[in-house]
Amino acid sequence: MAQPPAQATAAPGSYSCPWCGLSSQNPGTSCPSCGAPVDIRAIQDTSGWTQLPAVKDMARIQFGQSTCQIEGTVVPVADVTLDGGESVFFMHHTLLFRDDGVSIDTVKLRGGWSRMFAGMPLVMVQASGKGHIAFSHDAAGEIVALPIQVGSGVEVREHTMLIASGTTAYDWVMSGIFFSTQKGNDQETHFPMGQFLDRFTAPRAPGLVLLHAKGNAFVRRLGPGETILIKPTALLYKDLSVSMHLHFEHPGGTWRSWRSWGNRYLWLRCIGPGRVAVESAFVPVEDPGLDLLGSSPATNRQW
C-alpha cells in the first residue's frame, strides 16, 4: 500500500485526531475519543481506502465521566468503567463479566416479530451503576470506536455492534437491499447484507459506538456523487448521508445467460458524500441458483 506523508502527531497541549476529527488535551499515546494511536501514519492504497489503525492493547477511551479500556489484540475486550450516573447498552450475548455494583436491565425493542423473523435479538440490555463491565464479540478481529457528534449518525450492518453509550439513540431501519428469485411457482426474497441496519444518532449529547470488525477495517470518504462497489456482506458502517443500492454485472450473450444467477456478480453500490467502512473478513453471498425476478433500485452492466 502507498504511504502518504506522516500526519500530525501529538504535541504538548492540544491534539487533533486525524481519524475521528476530535480534539483533546495531552492525549498520551492514544486519542481519548476513539482510541487510535497518536503516532501512526495513515496507510492508504491507491484506490483511496484508508486502513483504520487497530486500537492498541490497554488503550483508554473517554465518554462522559466513564471510560472504556480496550484489552487484547486477537479477540479484543471492551472493559468499561461506569462512573455511576451513566450507562451503556448492548446485545446480551456480548457480555463477558461485570462487578456486583453494575446493574443490568432489559430494554424491549419495537417490531419484535419482524426482528425475530430476521434473526435479530428481541431485547437490548442496558448497564448502569458504578463499576466494571466488559464485552467481547467472541471472534477474532478488532474494535472500531465511533464517536457520534450531536446531529450526526451512522448506519451499521446488523450483528456488528458491540456497545453504545447511553447518550446514543438507537433505532433499526430496513436496509432496502434485496432481490427476488423464482423457481416454478415458488418465489423467494434474498437480503444479501441483512434485512435491517442498526442506526445510531446523538440527538442531545455526544455518544460513542463500539463495533467489532472481523479481520481488518478500512474506510473511504466519498465525495458528492462519488460511488464505490463493495461486497454487500463486507459493509461495516456508513454515514447517514451515503445512499446505496444493488448493482448486478453479467456477461454479454444470450437472454438465458443474463437470467442465470451463476453468470451474475452482485455488488453494493455506495454513493457519497460520506464515509463507507468495510471489514476484510466477510461471509460469501450464497448462490440461490434461481432466475432473478427483481431487486431493490439497481443497475445492470454487461462485460
N, C-alpha and C positions, 0 to 999 in steps of 0.2 A: 504494500500500500504506500502511496505517496505520503510524505510527511511535511506539512507546511511549517513555516517558521514558528518558533516557540511562542506560546501565548503568555500573557502576563501572569506571573506567579504572585504569591502573597508577599506583601511588603509591610513594614511596620505601619500600623494604622488600618486604613480601610482596604478591603479586598472585594473585587467584583468577580463573581464566579462565571467563567465562560460557558458553563454547562446549564445552569439554571437561571443565570442572569441576575441573581440577587446579591446584595452587598452585605458585608459583615465587617466587624472589627476584630483584628488579630485572630484569624481563624485557626491558627495552628497548622496541622498537616492536612486537614480536610475541610471542605465547605460545611458549615454547620446547618445549612438549609437542605442540601441534597447528599452530602457525604462524599462528593467527588474529591479526589486528591488535588491539592493546590499546585503541585509541582510536576504536572504531567502535560505532555504535548498532545494536541489534537491529532489523532490518527485518522486520516481521511483518504478514501480511494478516489480514483479519477472520475468516478460517476457521481460523486457528491455525498456518499454515505459517510457518516462520522461514527466511529466506534465509541459507544458510551464507556467511560472508564469504570472498571469494576470498583465498587466501594471496598476500600481496604479493610482487612480484619481489624476489629475494635474501633472503627470509625464511629463517631457520635454525631447524631442529627438532632437538632433542637426544634421542637414545635411547641409554642406557648411556653409554659414553665416545665414541661415534660421533655424527656429525651428518649432517643432510640439508638441503641448501640448495635451495629452490625457485627456479628461474630461468626467466624468460619469463612472458608473460601469455596469449598466444593459444594456443600449443602448449607448455605448460609442461614443464620438465625437472626431474627429481629427481636432484640431484648429491650423491651420498653420499660422505662421507669416513670410511672404516672405520679403527678405532683399532688393529686388529691382532688382538685377541682376540675380535672379534665378527663377525657375518655377517648377510647379508640373503638372502632367496630371492625368486624371480621367475619369470615365464614368459619363455622365451628371446627372443621376438620384441620385447620391450620394451627390450632392451639397446641403449644408444646409444654409449658408449665406456667404456674402463677403463684404468687405469695398469697397467704391467707387474707391479707388486708385488701386484696383486689377482688371486687365482686363482679359477677357476670350475669347479664340478663338477656333474654332473647327479644329480638325486635322482629315482629311479623312484617312480611313484605307483601305488597299488593299483588294481585293477579296470581294467587297461589296455584291454581290449576294449570295456567299457561306455563309457569315456571317448572312445575312438576313434570309436565309432558315434555319439556325441553331439556330435562335432566339437570336443572339448576336447583340450588338449595332453596327451601321454602322459608327459612328464617335466617336473619343476621344476628350475630351475637355482639353485645356491647360490654366493654370492660370499663370499670370506673373504680375510684378509690385511691389508695396510696400504696405503692409498692411495685414489684417487678411482675411482668407478664411477658411471655416470649412466644414467638410464632415461627413456623417453618412450613415450607411447601412440600417437604419430604421428597425433594427431587434435586438433582444437580442443576446448577445454573448460577445466576447472580441476581441480587436485589437491585431494583431500579427505584430511586426515590424521586417523586414528582411533587414539588411544592406547587400548590394551586393558589393563585392570587385572586383577590376579590373581583368578581365579574368575569373570570375566565373558567375554563374547564377542559376536560379531556374525556374521550370515549375509549374504553378498554375492552379488548376481546375477552369474552367470558372465561372464567376459571384461571385468570392470571393475577387477580387481586390478592394481596397478602393482608394488609391492614389499611385503614384510613383514620385520620384524626377525627375527633368528634365535631370539629368545626366544618368538616366537609359534608356537603349534601350528596346523597346517593340516590340514583334512580336507574332504572333499566329500560332500554328502548329497543324496539325492533331494529335489527340490522338492515333489513330491506335487501339483503343479498341472498338470492335463491334462484334455483332453476327447477323446472318440472320436466319429467320424462314419462313416457308411456310405453307399455308393452301389452299389446292386445287391448283389452278394456281397462287395464289397471294403470292408474296414474299415481305418481309419487312426486313429492316436493322435496328438494335437497337444499340444505343450508351449508355451503362449503366452509364458512367461517363461524358458524353458530347462528342460532335464530335471534339472539339478543346481544346487545352491547351493554356494558356497565358504564354509566355516565357519572362523573364526579365534578362538582362545581363548588365554588366558595361564595355563597350569597352574602354573607355578612362579615366574615373574618377569614384570613388566610388559612389554608388547610394543607395537609400532607397526605399523599397516597403512596404506598409501597407496593410494587409489583414484583412478581417472580418471573424472570425471563429464563427460558430454557436455552442453554448454550450461551451465546453472547448476544448483546443488544446493540443495534445500530439505529441511528436516527438521521433523517434527512429533512431539511427545511425547504418546502416547495414555495415558489413564488406564485403570484396570482395567475391562475390558468395553467400553471406548470403541472405535468402529470408524471406518474410513475406506475409501472405494472409490477405487482408483487404477488407472491403465493398467498392465497386467502388465509391459510392456516398459520402463516408466519407473522401476521399483524400482531403487534404488541399493544400500541396505543396510537391515537391520532388526536390532534386538536379539533375542537368543535367546528372550526372554520373549514376543515378538509372534508370534501364530499367524495363519494366513491360509488362505483357500480361494477358489474361483472363485464369482462371482456373475453370473448371467445376467439381463438385463432384456429384455422383449419386449413388443410391443404386444398389447392385447386384441383378440380377434377369433376367427377360425376356428382349428381344430386345426392346419391346414396352416401358418398364419402363425406359430404358435409353433415349429414344427419347422424352418422355413426360416431358415438362418443369416443371410441378408440382412436379416431382421427382428429379429435379436438383437443386443444390445450386451453385450460381455464386460468384466467388471471383476475386479480382485483385491481381495478384502475383507481388510483387516488389522485384527486385534483386539488391543487392548492388554492389559496395560501394556507400555510401552517406546517406543523411538524407531523411526520409519519415515522413510527419506530417499528422495527421488525426484530424477531428473535431468530437465531441461526438454526435452532433445532425445532422442527415443526412436524406435524402429522401429515403424511401424504393424503391428498384428496382421493377418495376411493372412486373407482370407475364403476358406475352402475350398469354400463353396457346396454343402455336403452336409448331410444330415439328422443331427441330434445323437442319438447313442446313449446317452451317459452322460458323467460327468465326475468329477473329484475332489469331495470334500464341498462342496456348493454350495447356494445358494438361488436361487429364481427369483421374479421380480416382474413384474406387468403394469403398463403405464402407459396 
